[in-house]
């Protein structure tokens, strides 16, 4: 994807499809869901070649669990 698309990819209702062909909510929902879990999502893309999305989601262990 080009640089302009990369800047807008996580905005609500952004789509590269024609009017009436999509809602443009998918990446916005993914972004907000990941943020709610204190994570990050980033994109790396080369126009005409492909894109990679990187997800960082923290894992928190509760080490104070009691066993029966």
N, C-alpha and C positions, 0 to 999 in steps of 0.2 A: 504494500500500500504506500501511497505517496506521503510526504511529510504533513500535508494539510489534513489528510484522513487520520493519521496517527495522533494529531493534536485533539481531534474530536471524537475518537473512537469510543470513549467512555461516557460521553454526554447523552442524557436521556433523549430519545427520539431521533438520534442521529442515524442515518442509514445511507448507504450508497445505492439503494434500490430506487426504482421509479416511484412516484407518488402513488399510493394505494397498494403497493407491493410488499409492504412490511411496516412494522411499527417502530423499529429501531430501538428496542428496549433491551435486547439480549446482553450486550456488553455492559450497559449501565447497571442492570440487575446483578450481573456477576461482580462488577466492581464494588457495589454497595454491600453485597453479601460478604465478600472477602474483607472489606473494611470493618464490618460489624464483628468480625472475628479477629480484629487487630492484625490483619494481614495486608499484603501489598500485591498488586498485579501490575506488571509492566509489559510493554510490547517492544519487540525489535523486528524491524521489517526492511526488506530490500525490495523496492518497487519492481514488479514483474518476476520476482523469484520466490517470495514466500514470506511468511511472518511467524514469529515465535512469541508465545505468551509465557511469562514467568510468574509463578504464584509462590508467595512466601506466606505461610500460615504458621503461626507459633503453636507449639505443642506444650501444654502445661501439665506436668505430672503432679498428682497429689500424693506425696510421699508419706502422709500421715494417715493412711488408710489402716483401719484396724481389722484384723482377721479374726474369724470366730474360732 
